[in-house]
Amino acid sequence: MRTNTLRNRVTINRLGEILGSHKTGRTELATGVMCLLLPSDYKAAAARGLELNQAYDGYFLSTQDLKVGDEVVEGTKKYKVSGIQPNPGTFSDNLRVDLALEV
């Protein structure tokens, strides 16, 4: 996937221990991350046990630090990373990420 098709900019948050306390919370891992967010088709949504309007596919550069459980935020929408698959493309390597829209 060409990098010029990565038209969304998101923030990635990761669950971890908050410094100076014994509590856990989400901390900002990266901001302004380029990606492409697309709604999943109905088969992919059903396979993940999600409603059609909750299942999304995200495409990130292969060098992006992402883990299952991370939170991807675009504006007011929050998505949870539920799966990551390497997806070698014709022009560059990228990651295809299964996302669930948090409602």
Contacts in CASP RR format, 6 or more apart in sequence:
PFRMAT RR
TARGET T0000
AUTHOR 0000-0000-0000
METHOD contacts of the structure
MODEL  1
MRTNTLRNRVTINRLGEILGSHKTGRTELATGVMCLLLPSDYKAAAARGL
ELNQAYDGYFLSTQDLKVGDEVVEGTKKYKVSGIQPNPGTFSDNLRVDLA
LEV
1 36 0 8 1.000
1 59 0 8 1.000
1 89 0 8 1.000
1 91 0 8 1.000
1 92 0 8 1.000
1 94 0 8 1.000
2 91 0 8 1.000
2 92 0 8 1.000
3 34 0 8 1.000
3 61 0 8 1.000
3 92 0 8 1.000
5 36 0 8 1.000
5 59 0 8 1.000
6 34 0 8 1.000
6 35 0 8 1.000
6 36 0 8 1.000
6 59 0 8 1.000
6 60 0 8 1.000
6 61 0 8 1.000
7 34 0 8 1.000
7 36 0 8 1.000
8 34 0 8 1.000
8 35 0 8 1.000
8 36 0 8 1.000
8 37 0 8 1.000
8 74 0 8 1.000
9 32 0 8 1.000
9 33 0 8 1.000
9 34 0 8 1.000
9 35 0 8 1.000
9 74 0 8 1.000
10 32 0 8 1.000
10 33 0 8 1.000
10 35 0 8 1.000
10 37 0 8 1.000
10 72 0 8 1.000
10 73 0 8 1.000
10 74 0 8 1.000
11 28 0 8 1.000
11 30 0 8 1.000
11 31 0 8 1.000
11 32 0 8 1.000
11 33 0 8 1.000
11 72 0 8 1.000
11 73 0 8 1.000
11 74 0 8 1.000
12 28 0 8 1.000
12 29 0 8 1.000
12 30 0 8 1.000
12 31 0 8 1.000
12 33 0 8 1.000
12 64 0 8 1.000
12 65 0 8 1.000
12 66 0 8 1.000
12 70 0 8 1.000
12 71 0 8 1.000
12 72 0 8 1.000
12 73 0 8 1.000
13 26 0 8 1.000
13 27 0 8 1.000
13 28 0 8 1.000
13 29 0 8 1.000
13 70 0 8 1.000
13 71 0 8 1.000
13 72 0 8 1.000
13 73 0 8 1.000
14 26 0 8 1.000
14 27 0 8 1.000
14 29 0 8 1.000
14 67 0 8 1.000
14 69 0 8 1.000
14 70 0 8 1.000
14 71 0 8 1.000
15 24 0 8 1.000
15 25 0 8 1.000
15 26 0 8 1.000
15 69 0 8 1.000
15 70 0 8 1.000
15 71 0 8 1.000
16 24 0 8 1.000
16 25 0 8 1.000
16 26 0 8 1.000
16 27 0 8 1.000
17 23 0 8 1.000
17 24 0 8 1.000
17 25 0 8 1.000
18 24 0 8 1.000
18 25 0 8 1.000
18 27 0 8 1.000
26 71 0 8 1.000
29 65 0 8 1.000
29 70 0 8 1.000
30 64 0 8 1.000
30 65 0 8 1.000
33 60 0 8 1.000
33 64 0 8 1.000
34 60 0 8 1.000
34 61 0 8 1.000
35 58 0 8 1.000
35 59 0 8 1.000
35 60 0 8 1.000
35 64 0 8 1.000
35 72 0 8 1.000
36 58 0 8 1.000
36 59 0 8 1.000
37 56 0 8 1.000
37 57 0 8 1.000
37 58 0 8 1.000
37 72 0 8 1.000
37 74 0 8 1.000
37 79 0 8 1.000
37 99 0 8 1.000
38 56 0 8 1.000
38 57 0 8 1.000
38 58 0 8 1.000
38 59 0 8 1.000
39 52 0 8 1.000
39 53 0 8 1.000
39 55 0 8 1.000
39 56 0 8 1.000
39 57 0 8 1.000
40 48 0 8 1.000
40 50 0 8 1.000
40 52 0 8 1.000
40 55 0 8 1.000
40 56 0 8 1.000
40 57 0 8 1.000
40 98 0 8 1.000
42 52 0 8 1.000
44 55 0 8 1.000
44 57 0 8 1.000
44 98 0 8 1.000
45 51 0 8 1.000
45 52 0 8 1.000
45 54 0 8 1.000
45 55 0 8 1.000
48 55 0 8 1.000
48 82 0 8 1.000
48 98 0 8 1.000
48 100 0 8 1.000
50 100 0 8 1.000
53 101 0 8 1.000
54 100 0 8 1.000
54 101 0 8 1.000
54 103 0 8 1.000
55 98 0 8 1.000
55 99 0 8 1.000
55 100 0 8 1.000
55 101 0 8 1.000
56 79 0 8 1.000
56 99 0 8 1.000
56 100 0 8 1.000
56 101 0 8 1.000
57 96 0 8 1.000
57 97 0 8 1.000
57 98 0 8 1.000
57 99 0 8 1.000
58 72 0 8 1.000
58 96 0 8 1.000
58 97 0 8 1.000
58 98 0 8 1.000
58 99 0 8 1.000
59 87 0 8 1.000
59 94 0 8 1.000
59 95 0 8 1.000
59 96 0 8 1.000
59 97 0 8 1.000
60 66 0 8 1.000
60 94 0 8 1.000
60 95 0 8 1.000
60 97 0 8 1.000
61 92 0 8 1.000
61 94 0 8 1.000
61 95 0 8 1.000
62 86 0 8 1.000
62 92 0 8 1.000
62 93 0 8 1.000
62 94 0 8 1.000
62 95 0 8 1.000
64 95 0 8 1.000
66 81 0 8 1.000
66 84 0 8 1.000
66 95 0 8 1.000
66 97 0 8 1.000
67 81 0 8 1.000
67 84 0 8 1.000
68 81 0 8 1.000
68 82 0 8 1.000
68 83 0 8 1.000
68 84 0 8 1.000
69 80 0 8 1.000
69 81 0 8 1.000
69 82 0 8 1.000
70 80 0 8 1.000
70 81 0 8 1.000
71 78 0 8 1.000
71 79 0 8 1.000
71 80 0 8 1.000
71 81 0 8 1.000
71 102 0 8 1.000
72 78 0 8 1.000
72 79 0 8 1.000
72 80 0 8 1.000
72 81 0 8 1.000
72 97 0 8 1.000
72 99 0 8 1.000
73 79 0 8 1.000
77 101 0 8 1.000
78 101 0 8 1.000
78 102 0 8 1.000
79 99 0 8 1.000
79 100 0 8 1.000
79 101 0 8 1.000
79 102 0 8 1.000
80 99 0 8 1.000
80 100 0 8 1.000
80 102 0 8 1.000
81 97 0 8 1.000
81 98 0 8 1.000
81 99 0 8 1.000
82 98 0 8 1.000
82 99 0 8 1.000
82 100 0 8 1.000
83 97 0 8 1.000
83 98 0 8 1.000
84 95 0 8 1.000
84 96 0 8 1.000
84 97 0 8 1.000
84 98 0 8 1.000
85 95 0 8 1.000
85 96 0 8 1.000
85 97 0 8 1.000
85 98 0 8 1.000
86 93 0 8 1.000
86 95 0 8 1.000
86 96 0 8 1.000
87 93 0 8 1.000
87 94 0 8 1.000
87 95 0 8 1.000
87 96 0 8 1.000
88 94 0 8 1.000
END
